[in-house]
Amino acid sequence: MKLESVFDDAFRPYGRVLAGDWSELLSVLRDTTEKPHDHVIYVPSHAPLEEISAFAALRDRVYGGMPIQIGYCNGTNTALGCVEYHRDSEINLVADDMVFLVAKQQDIKNNTLDTARVRAFRAPAGTAVELYATTLHYAPCDGHKGAGFRVAVVLPRGTNTERPTIVAETAEDRLLWARNKWLIAHADAAEAAQGAFVGLIGQNPDIADALD
């Protein structure tokens, strides 16, 4: 798979790089969170990240005053597995070089997505990347072979917590996996065995061979 850059024009339909100095937040992320070497962990809300000045800046300047949470996604990964989307942008503050695997929500047909539509974009440490609401994504991938990653994740408060109880009435209702989280899994993903809707068609994208 070709690795492009979040600074390339090709990334513009999926998101943008936000200006700003995120050094304090990234320092706190490195100091207060672990980076597993054989799996990925996700925590929706991490108090040390929400107690610094960047929290107010992200809440008021990026989300226009909406209630937000700052959590993290850390670990080691090279494959897609699933795609998710929210009803809003997601901000990722990158502590280690990493890669986003993304696609467009508009390419979903009958709750399925051809994985040939997935593209890979590198993001260097120190950048803040906004993924638009219509950008399909999931856990980040390593930026270098075996290096792992740490990423702070900003979303409206409550996102990725307990799923509301609903009776499915539409096709999209089958994808609701957590609060403000719609998910489509590949048959090879652990989430498929947990009951997630299997709708990623084709090979499960993996960038392992493209990493240096």
C-alpha positions as CSV (number, residue, x, y, z in Angstrom):
1,M,0.0,0.0,0.0
2,K,1.3,3.5,-0.9
3,L,2.0,5.7,2.1
4,E,1.0,9.3,1.4
5,S,1.2,12.3,3.7
6,V,-1.4,14.3,5.7
7,F,0.2,17.4,4.2
8,D,-0.6,16.2,0.6
9,D,-3.5,17.6,-1.3
10,A,-4.8,14.1,-1.6
11,F,-5.6,14.2,2.2
12,R,-7.9,17.2,1.8
13,P,-11.2,15.2,1.3
14,Y,-10.4,13.3,4.6
15,G,-9.2,16.0,6.9
16,R,-6.7,18.7,7.7
17,V,-3.7,19.5,9.8
18,L,-4.4,22.0,12.6
19,A,-2.0,24.8,13.5
20,G,-0.8,25.1,17.1
21,D,1.7,24.2,19.7
22,W,0.7,20.9,21.2
23,S,3.9,20.1,23.0
24,E,2.5,20.3,26.6
25,L,-0.3,17.9,25.7
26,L,2.0,15.5,24.0
27,S,4.4,15.6,26.9
28,V,1.6,14.7,29.3
29,L,0.5,11.9,27.0
30,R,4.0,10.4,26.9
31,D,4.4,10.7,30.7
32,T,1.1,9.3,31.8
33,T,0.2,6.6,29.3
34,E,1.6,3.2,28.3
35,K,2.4,2.1,24.8
36,P,1.8,-1.7,24.5
37,H,4.1,-3.5,22.1
38,D,1.6,-6.3,21.0
39,H,-1.8,-4.7,21.0
40,V,-3.8,-1.4,21.0
41,I,-5.5,0.2,23.9
42,Y,-8.1,3.0,23.8
43,V,-9.3,5.2,26.7
44,P,-12.1,7.7,25.8
45,S,-11.2,10.2,28.6
46,H,-7.9,10.6,30.5
47,A,-8.0,13.2,33.3
48,P,-4.3,14.4,33.0
49,L,-5.0,15.4,29.4
50,E,-8.2,17.3,30.4
51,E,-6.4,19.3,33.1
52,I,-4.1,21.4,30.9
53,S,-4.7,24.5,29.0
54,A,-4.9,22.7,25.6
55,F,-8.3,21.3,26.8
56,A,-10.0,24.7,26.8
57,A,-8.4,25.6,23.5
58,L,-9.6,22.5,21.8
59,R,-13.1,22.8,23.4
60,D,-13.6,26.4,22.5
61,R,-11.6,27.0,19.4
62,V,-11.9,23.7,17.6
63,Y,-15.3,22.5,18.8
64,G,-16.8,25.9,19.3
65,G,-17.6,25.4,22.9
66,M,-19.1,21.9,22.7
67,P,-18.4,19.5,25.6
68,I,-15.4,17.4,24.7
69,Q,-13.3,14.5,26.0
70,I,-9.6,13.9,25.5
71,G,-8.5,10.3,25.6
72,Y,-5.8,8.3,23.9
73,C,-5.1,5.3,21.5
74,N,-1.7,3.7,22.0
75,G,0.0,0.6,20.9
76,T,1.3,-1.3,17.9
77,N,-0.7,-2.0,14.8
78,T,-0.3,-2.3,11.0
79,A,-3.8,-3.4,9.8
80,L,-7.2,-1.9,9.4
81,G,-9.6,-4.5,10.8
82,C,-12.6,-2.2,11.0
83,V,-13.8,1.3,10.0
84,E,-15.8,3.6,12.2
85,Y,-17.4,7.0,11.9
86,H,-19.0,9.6,14.2
87,R,-21.4,12.5,13.6
88,D,-18.5,15.0,14.0
89,S,-14.8,15.5,13.4
90,E,-12.2,13.6,15.5
91,I,-8.9,15.4,16.4
92,N,-5.8,13.2,16.7
93,L,-2.7,14.7,18.4
94,V,0.2,12.7,17.3
95,A,3.0,11.9,19.8
96,D,4.9,9.4,17.6
97,D,5.1,9.1,13.8
98,M,2.0,7.1,12.7
99,V,-0.2,6.3,9.7
100,F,-4.0,6.8,9.3
101,L,-5.9,4.3,7.2
102,V,-9.0,6.1,5.9
103,A,-11.8,5.9,3.4
104,K,-15.0,7.9,2.7
105,Q,-18.4,7.3,4.2
106,Q,-19.9,8.2,0.8
107,D,-18.4,4.9,-0.6
108,I,-20.4,2.7,1.8
109,K,-23.0,0.8,-0.2
110,N,-25.6,-1.4,1.6
111,N,-23.4,-1.3,4.8
112,T,-20.4,-2.6,2.9
113,L,-17.1,-1.0,1.8
114,D,-14.6,-2.3,-0.8
115,T,-11.3,-2.1,1.0
116,A,-9.6,-1.1,-2.2
117,R,-11.0,2.4,-1.4
118,V,-8.8,2.6,1.7
119,R,-5.8,4.9,1.6
120,A,-2.8,5.4,4.0
121,F,-1.5,8.8,5.2
122,R,1.6,9.4,7.3
123,A,1.4,11.9,10.2
124,P,4.6,13.0,11.9
125,A,5.0,13.4,15.6
126,G,3.8,16.8,16.8
127,T,1.0,17.3,14.4
128,A,-2.7,17.6,15.2
129,V,-4.9,16.0,12.5
130,E,-8.6,16.6,12.1
131,L,-10.5,13.7,10.6
132,Y,-13.8,14.9,9.2
133,A,-17.1,13.3,10.2
134,T,-17.4,11.5,6.8
135,T,-13.9,10.0,7.1
136,L,-13.9,6.3,7.9
137,H,-11.0,5.4,10.2
138,Y,-10.1,3.1,13.1
139,A,-7.0,2.5,15.2
140,P,-3.9,4.2,13.9
141,C,-0.9,2.3,12.5
142,D,2.8,2.4,13.3
143,G,4.8,5.0,11.5
144,H,7.9,2.8,11.5
145,K,8.4,-0.9,11.7
146,G,7.7,-2.1,15.3
147,A,7.8,1.4,16.7
148,G,4.3,1.7,18.0
149,F,2.4,5.0,18.5
150,R,0.8,7.3,21.1
151,V,-2.1,9.5,19.9
152,A,-4.4,11.7,22.0
153,V,-8.0,11.5,20.7
154,V,-10.4,14.4,21.0
155,L,-14.2,13.8,20.5
156,P,-17.5,15.2,21.9
157,R,-17.9,14.0,25.4
158,G,-19.5,10.5,25.7
159,T,-18.3,9.3,22.4
160,N,-17.2,5.6,22.3
161,T,-18.8,4.9,25.7
162,E,-21.9,2.7,26.3
163,R,-24.2,2.0,23.3
164,P,-27.7,3.3,23.6
165,T,-30.4,0.7,23.7
166,I,-32.4,0.9,20.4
167,V,-34.6,-1.4,18.3
168,A,-33.0,-1.5,14.8
169,E,-35.3,0.2,12.3
170,T,-32.8,1.1,9.6
171,A,-29.8,-0.5,7.9
172,E,-27.5,2.0,9.6
173,D,-28.9,1.0,13.0
174,R,-27.1,-2.4,12.5
175,L,-23.8,-0.5,12.6
176,L,-24.2,1.3,15.9
177,W,-21.5,-0.2,18.1
178,A,-21.1,2.4,20.9
179,R,-22.3,5.9,21.7
180,N,-21.7,8.1,18.6
181,K,-19.8,5.2,16.9
182,W,-20.9,3.3,13.9
183,L,-18.7,0.4,13.0
184,I,-18.1,-1.9,10.0
185,A,-15.8,-4.9,10.5
186,H,-13.7,-7.1,8.3
187,A,-14.3,-10.9,8.8
188,D,-10.7,-11.2,10.1
189,A,-11.2,-8.6,12.9
190,A,-11.8,-9.6,16.5
191,E,-14.9,-7.3,16.5
192,A,-16.5,-9.5,14.0
193,A,-16.4,-12.4,16.5
194,Q,-17.9,-10.0,19.1
195,G,-21.0,-9.4,16.9
196,A,-19.9,-6.4,14.8
197,F,-21.5,-6.1,11.4
198,V,-19.1,-7.6,8.8
199,G,-19.1,-5.3,5.7
200,L,-15.5,-4.7,4.7
201,I,-15.1,-6.6,1.4
202,G,-11.7,-7.6,0.1
203,Q,-8.4,-8.0,1.8
204,N,-7.8,-6.5,5.2
205,P,-5.4,-3.6,4.5
206,D,-2.0,-4.0,6.2
207,I,0.9,-1.6,5.8
208,A,3.6,-3.8,7.4
209,D,5.5,-4.3,4.2
210,A,5.5,-0.5,3.5
211,L,7.1,0.5,6.8
212,D,10.8,1.4,7.1
